[in-house]
Amino acid sequence: MGTNYYWHEKPPCPTCQRPFEGLHIGKSSGGWTFGFQGTTEIRSYKDWLAKLETPNSFIICEYNRVVPLEDFKKLVEECLLWKGQPALNLARMATRPRSERNNAELEYCRTYPHSALFTGRTSLDENWLDPEGHSFSGYEFS
């Protein structure tokens, strides 16, 4: 199970308090590094931070809770480890040969053999690592 996060530039509707549609930042999932949604303009965590620091904008999770930027940054950093071990990283798995995958990655392959990662439905253009090693996907996911 995971949680999706969205960036909003406009405040919620003054009548119903529902947020307007936001831009999908990505998803945190147990055992995985934070999975960022990439675009043609957003290719790295640094790019996302520039957008997230826009005055009067905010982050909201899929459960309609506002997430302060500092809490979001902490979440991204905490997602780098899972139970003291390096967390699984979607883009790293998609861009490395099977022979170079670690035990946790190989176990994922055995558990989810029909994943797009292993059936050839992904490519280096769709998944990439930014300069800091953060996982990015260029396709819509949730």
Contact map, one row per residue, 1 for C-alpha under 8 A:
1110000000000000000000000000110000000000000000000000000000000000000000000000000000000000000000000000000000000000000000000000000000000000000000
1111000000000000000000000011110000000000000000000000000000000000000000000000000000000000000000000000000000000000000000000000000000000000000000
1111100000000000000000000011100000000000000000000000000000001100000000000000000000000000000000000000000000000000000000000000000000000000000000
0111110000000000000000011111000000000000000000000000000000001100000000000000000000000000000000000000000000000000000000000000000000000000000001
0011111000000000000000011110000000000000000000000000000000111100000000000000000000000000000000000000000000000000000000000000000000000000000000
0001111100000000000001111100000000000000000000000000000000111100000000000000000000000000000000000000000000000000000000000000000000000000000000
0000111110000000000001111000000000000000000000000001000011110000000000000000000000000000000000000000000000000000000000000000000000000000000000
0000011111100000001111100000000000000000000000000000000011110000000000000000000000000000000000000000000000000000000000000000000000000000000000
0000001111100000000001000000000000000000000000000000000111000000000000000000000000000000000000000000000000000000000000000000000000000000000000
0000000111110000001100000000000000000000000000000000000110000000000000000000000000000000000000000000000000000000000000000000000000000000000000
0000000111111000001100000000000000000000000000000000000010000000000000000000000000000000000000000000000000000000000000000000000000000000000000
0000000001111101111100000000000000000000000000000000000000000000000000000000000000000000000000000000000000000000000000000000000000000000000000
0000000000111111111100000000000000000000000000000000000000000000000000000000000000000000000000000000000000000000000000000000000000000000000000
0000000000011111100000000000000000000000000000000000000000000000000000000000000000000000000000000000000000000000000000000000000000000000000000
0000000000001111100000000000000000000000000000000000000000000000000000000000000000000000000000000000000000000000000000000000000000000000000000
0000000000011111110000000000000000000000000000000000000000000000000000000000000000000000000000000000000000000000000000000000000000000000000000
0000000000011111111000000000000000000000000000000000000000000000000000000000000000000000000000000000000000000000000000000000000000000000000000
0000000000011001111100000000000000000000000000000000000000000000000000000000000000000000000000000000000000000000000000000000000000000000000000
0000000101111000111111000000000000000000000000000000000000000000000000000000000000000000000000000000000000000000000000000000000000000000000000
0000000101111000011111000000000000000000000000000000000000000000000000000000000000000000000000000000000000000000000000000000000000000000000000
0000000100000000001111100000000000000000000000000000000000000000000000000000000000000000000000000000000000000000000000000000000000000000000000
0000011110000000001111110000000000000000000000000000000000000000000000000000000000000000000000000000000000000000000000000000000000000000000000
0000011100000000000011111000000000000000000000000000000000000000000000000000000000000000000000000000000000000000000000000000000000000000000000
0001111000000000000001111100000000001000000000000000000000000000000000000000000000000000000000000000000000000000000000000000000000000000000000
0001111000000000000000111110000000011100000000010000000000000000000000000000000000000000000000000000000000000000000000000000000000000000000000
0001110000000000000000011111000001111000000000000000000000000000000000000000000000000000000000000000000000000000000000000000000000000000000001
0111100000000000000000001111100001110000000000000000000000000000000000000000000000000000000000000000000000000000000000000000000000000000000001
0111000000000000000000000111110111100000000000000000000000000000000000000001001000000000000000000000000000000000000000000000000000000000000000
1110000000000000000000000011111111000000000000000000000000000000000000000000000000000000000000000000000000000000000000000000000000000000000000
1100000000000000000000000001111100000000000000000000000000000000000000000000001001000000000000000000000000000000000000000000000000000000000000
0000000000000000000000000000111110000000000000000000000000000000000000000000001011100011000000000000000000000000000000000000000000000000000000
0000000000000000000000000001111111100000000000000000000000000000000000000000001111000011110000000000000000000000000000000000000000000000000000
0000000000000000000000000001101111100000000000000000000000000000000000000001001110000011110000000000000000000000000000000000000000000110000000
0000000000000000000000000111100111110000000000000000000000000000000000000001001100000000000000000000000000000000000000000000000000000110000000
0000000000000000000000000111000111111000000000000000000000000000000000000000000000000000110000000000000000000000000000000000000000000111100000
0000000000000000000000001110000001111100000010000000000000000000000000000000000000000000000000000000000000000000000000000000000000000111100000
0000000000000000000000011100000000111110000000000000000000000000000000000000000000000000000000000000000000000000000000000000000000000001111110
0000000000000000000000001000000000011111111100000000000000000000000000000000000000000000000000000000000000000000000000000000000000000001111000
0000000000000000000000000000000000001111111000000000000000000000000000000000000000000000000000000000000000000000000000000000000000000000010000
0000000000000000000000000000000000000111111000000000000000000000000000000000000000000000000000000000000000000000000000000000000000000000000000
0000000000000000000000000000000000000111111000100000000000000000000000000000000000000000000000000000000000000000000000000000000000000000000000
0000000000000000000000000000000000000111111100110000000000000000000000000000000000000000000000000000000000000000000000000000000000000000000000
0000000000000000000000000000000000000111111110100000000000000000000000000000000000000000000000000000000000000000000000000000000001000001000000
0000000000000000000000000000000000000100011111110000000000000000000000000000000000000000000000000000000000000000000000000000000011100101000000
0000000000000000000000000000000000010000001111111000000000000000000000000000000000000000000000000000000000000000000000000000000001010100000000
0000000000000000000000000000000000000000000111111100000000000000000000000000000000000000000000000000000000000000000000000000000000000000000000
0000000000000000000000000000000000000000111111111110000000000000000000000000000000000000000000000000000000000000000000000000000000000000000000
0000000000000000000000001000000000000000010111111111000000000000000000000000000000000000000000000000000000000000000000000000000000000000000000
0000000000000000000000000000000000000000000011111111100000000000000000000000000000000000000000000000000000000000000000000000000000000000000000
0000000000000000000000000000000000000000000001111111110000000000000000000000000000000000000000000000000000000000000000000000000000000000000000
0000000000000000000000000000000000000000000000111111110000000000000000000000000000000000000000000000000000000000000000000000000000000000000000
0000001000000000000000000000000000000000000000011111110011100000000010000000000000000000000000000000000000000000000000000000000000000000000000
0000000000000000000000000000000000000000000000001111111010000000000010000000000000000000000000000000000000000000000000000000000000000000000000
0000000000000000000000000000000000000000000000000111111110000000000000000000000000000000000000000000000000000000000000000000000000000000000000
0000000000000000000000000000000000000000000000000000111110000000000000000000000000000000000000000000000000000000000000000000000000000000000000
0000000011000000000000000000000000000000000000000000011111000000000000000000000000000000000000000000000000000000000000000000000000000000000000
0000001111100000000000000000000000000000000000000001111111100000000000000000000000000000000000000000000000000000000000000000000000000000000000
0000001110000000000000000000000000000000000000000001000111110000011110000000000000000000000000000000000000000000000000000000000000000000000000
0000111100000000000000000000000000000000000000000001000011111000011110000000000000000000000000000000000000000000000000000000000000000000000000
0000111100000000000000000000000000000000000000000000000001111111111000000000000000000000000000000000000000000000000000000000000000000000000000
0011110000000000000000000000000000000000000000000000000000111111111000000000000000000000000000000000000000000000000000000000000000000000000000
0011110000000000000000000000000000000000000000000000000000011111100000000000000000000000000000000000000000000000000000000000000000000000000000
0000000000000000000000000000000000000000000000000000000000011111100000000000000000000000000000000000000000000000000000000000000000000000000000
0000000000000000000000000000000000000000000000000000000000011111110000000000000000000000000000000000000000000000000000000000000000000000000000
0000000000000000000000000000000000000000000000000000000000011111111000000000000000000000000000000000000000000000000000000000000000000000000000
0000000000000000000000000000000000000000000000000000000001111001111100000000000000000000000000000000000000000000000000000000000000000000000000
0000000000000000000000000000000000000000000000000000000001111000111110110000000000000000000000000000000000000000000000000000000000000000000000
0000000000000000000000000000000000000000000000000000000001100000011111110000000000000000000000000000000000000000000000000000000000000000000000
0000000000000000000000000000000000000000000000000001100001100000001111111000000000000000000000000000000000000000000000000000000000000000000000
0000000000000000000000000000000000000000000000000000000000000000000111111100000000000000000000000000000000000000000000000000000000000000000000
0000000000000000000000000000000000000000000000000000000000000000001111111110000000000000000000000000000000000000000000000000000000000000000000
0000000000000000000000000000000000000000000000000000000000000000001111111111000000000000000000000000000000000000000000000000000000000000000000
0000000000000000000000000000000000000000000000000000000000000000000011111111100000000000000000000000000000000000000000000000000000000000000000
0000000000000000000000000000000000000000000000000000000000000000000001111111110000000000000000000000000000000000000000000000000000000000000000
0000000000000000000000000000000000000000000000000000000000000000000000111111111000000000000000000000000000000000000000000000000000000000000000
0000000000000000000000000001000011000000000000000000000000000000000000011111111100000000000000000000000000000000000000000000000000000000000000
0000000000000000000000000000000000000000000000000000000000000000000000001111111100000000000000000000000000000000000000000000000000000000000000
0000000000000000000000000000000000000000000000000000000000000000000000000111111110000000000000000000000000000000000000000000000000000000000000
0000000000000000000000000001011111000000000000000000000000000000000000000011111111000010000000000000000000000000000000000000000000000000000000
0000000000000000000000000000000111000000000000000000000000000000000000000001111111000110000000000000000000000000000000000000000000000000000000
0000000000000000000000000000001110000000000000000000000000000000000000000000011111111110000000000000000000000000000000000000000000000000000000
0000000000000000000000000000011100000000000000000000000000000000000000000000001111111110000000000000000000000000000000000000000000000000000000
0000000000000000000000000000001000000000000000000000000000000000000000000000000011111000000000000000000000000000000000000000000000000000000000
0000000000000000000000000000000000000000000000000000000000000000000000000000000011111100000000000000000000000000000000000000000000000000000000
0000000000000000000000000000000000000000000000000000000000000000000000000000000011111110000000000000000000000000000000000000000000000000000000
0000000000000000000000000000000000000000000000000000000000000000000000000000000111011111000000000000000000000000000000000000000000000000000000
0000000000000000000000000000001110000000000000000000000000000000000000000000001111001111100000000000000000000000000000000000000000000000000000
0000000000000000000000000000001110000000000000000000000000000000000000000000000000000111110010000000000110000000000000000000000000000000000000
0000000000000000000000000000000110100000000000000000000000000000000000000000000000000011111110000000000000000000000000000000000000000110000000
0000000000000000000000000000000110100000000000000000000000000000000000000000000000000001111111000000000000000000000000000000001000000011000000
0000000000000000000000000000000000000000000000000000000000000000000000000000000000000000111111100000000000000000000000000000001110000011100000
0000000000000000000000000000000000000000000000000000000000000000000000000000000000000000111111110000000000000000000000000000000110000010000000
0000000000000000000000000000000000000000000000000000000000000000000000000000000000000001111111111000100010000000000010000000000000000000000000
0000000000000000000000000000000000000000000000000000000000000000000000000000000000000000011111110000000000000000000011000111001000000000000000
0000000000000000000000000000000000000000000000000000000000000000000000000000000000000000001111111000000000000000000000000011001100000000000000
0000000000000000000000000000000000000000000000000000000000000000000000000000000000000000000111111101100000000000000000000000000000000000000000
0000000000000000000000000000000000000000000000000000000000000000000000000000000000000000000010111111100000000000000000000000000000000000000000
0000000000000000000000000000000000000000000000000000000000000000000000000000000000000000000000011111100001000000000000000000000000000000000000
0000000000000000000000000000000000000000000000000000000000000000000000000000000000000000000000001111100000000000000000000000000000000000000000
0000000000000000000000000000000000000000000000000000000000000000000000000000000000000000000000011111110000000000000000000000000000000000000000
0000000000000000000000000000000000000000000000000000000000000000000000000000000000000000000010011111111011000000000000000000000000000000000000
0000000000000000000000000000000000000000000000000000000000000000000000000000000000000000000000000001111111000000000000000000000000000000000000
0000000000000000000000000000000000000000000000000000000000000000000000000000000000000000000000000000111111100000000000000000000000000000000000
0000000000000000000000000000000000000000000000000000000000000000000000000000000000000001000000000000011111110000000000000000000000000000000000
0000000000000000000000000000000000000000000000000000000000000000000000000000000000000001000010000000111111111000000000000000000000000000000000
0000000000000000000000000000000000000000000000000000000000000000000000000000000000000000000000000100111111111100000000000000000000000000000000
0000000000000000000000000000000000000000000000000000000000000000000000000000000000000000000000000000001111111110000000000000000000000000000000
0000000000000000000000000000000000000000000000000000000000000000000000000000000000000000000000000000000111111111100000000000000000000000000000
0000000000000000000000000000000000000000000000000000000000000000000000000000000000000000000000000000000011111111101001000000000000000000000000
0000000000000000000000000000000000000000000000000000000000000000000000000000000000000000000000000000000001111111100000000000000000000000000000
0000000000000000000000000000000000000000000000000000000000000000000000000000000000000000000000000000000000111111100000000000000000000000000000
0000000000000000000000000000000000000000000000000000000000000000000000000000000000000000000000000000000000011111111000000000000000000000000000
0000000000000000000000000000000000000000000000000000000000000000000000000000000000000000000000000000000000011111111001100000000000000000000000
0000000000000000000000000000000000000000000000000000000000000000000000000000000000000000000000000000000000000001111101100000000000000000000000
0000000000000000000000000000000000000000000000000000000000000000000000000000000000000000000000000000000000001001111111100000000000000000000000
0000000000000000000000000000000000000000000000000000000000000000000000000000000000000000000000000000000000000000011111111100000000000000000000
0000000000000000000000000000000000000000000000000000000000000000000000000000000000000000000011000000000000000000001111111100000000000000000000
0000000000000000000000000000000000000000000000000000000000000000000000000000000000000000000001000000000000001000111111111000000000000000000000
0000000000000000000000000000000000000000000000000000000000000000000000000000000000000000000000000000000000000000111111111100000000000000000000
0000000000000000000000000000000000000000000000000000000000000000000000000000000000000000000000000000000000000000000111111110000000000000000000
0000000000000000000000000000000000000000000000000000000000000000000000000000000000000000000000000000000000000000000111111110000000000000000000
0000000000000000000000000000000000000000000000000000000000000000000000000000000000000000000001000000000000000000000110111111011000000000000000
0000000000000000000000000000000000000000000000000000000000000000000000000000000000000000000001100000000000000000000000011111111000000000000000
0000000000000000000000000000000000000000000000000000000000000000000000000000000000000000000001100000000000000000000000000111111100000000000000
0000000000000000000000000000000000000000000000000000000000000000000000000000000000000000000000000000000000000000000000000011111100000000010000
0000000000000000000000000000000000000000000000000000000000000000000000000000000000000000000000000000000000000000000000000111111100000000111000
0000000000000000000000000000000000000000000000000000000000000000000000000000000000000000011001100000000000000000000000000111111110000011110000
0000000000000000000000000000000000000000000000000000000000000000000000000000000000000000001100100000000000000000000000000001111111000011100000
0000000000000000000000000000000000000000000100000000000000000000000000000000000000000000001100000000000000000000000000000000001111111111000000
0000000000000000000000000000000000000000001110000000000000000000000000000000000000000000000000000000000000000000000000000000000111111111000000
0000000000000000000000000000000000000000000100000000000000000000000000000000000000000000000000000000000000000000000000000000000011111100000000
0000000000000000000000000000000000000000000010000000000000000000000000000000000000000000000000000000000000000000000000000000000011111100000000
0000000000000000000000000000000000000000000000000000000000000000000000000000000000000000000000000000000000000000000000000000000011111110000000
0000000000000000000000000000000011110000000110000000000000000000000000000000000000000000100000000000000000000000000000000000000011111111000000
0000000000000000000000000000000011110000000000000000000000000000000000000000000000000000111100000000000000000000000000000000001111001111100000
0000000000000000000000000000000000111100001100000000000000000000000000000000000000000000011000000000000000000000000000000000001111000111110000
0000000000000000000000000000000000111100000000000000000000000000000000000000000000000000001000000000000000000000000000000000011100000011111100
0000000000000000000000000000000000001110000000000000000000000000000000000000000000000000000000000000000000000000000000000000111000000001111100
0000000000000000000000000000000000001100000000000000000000000000000000000000000000000000000000000000000000000000000000000000010000000000111110
0000000000000000000000000000000000001000000000000000000000000000000000000000000000000000000000000000000000000000000000000000000000000000111111
0000000000000000000000000000000000001000000000000000000000000000000000000000000000000000000000000000000000000000000000000000000000000000001111
0001000000000000000000000110000000000000000000000000000000000000000000000000000000000000000000000000000000000000000000000000000000000000000111
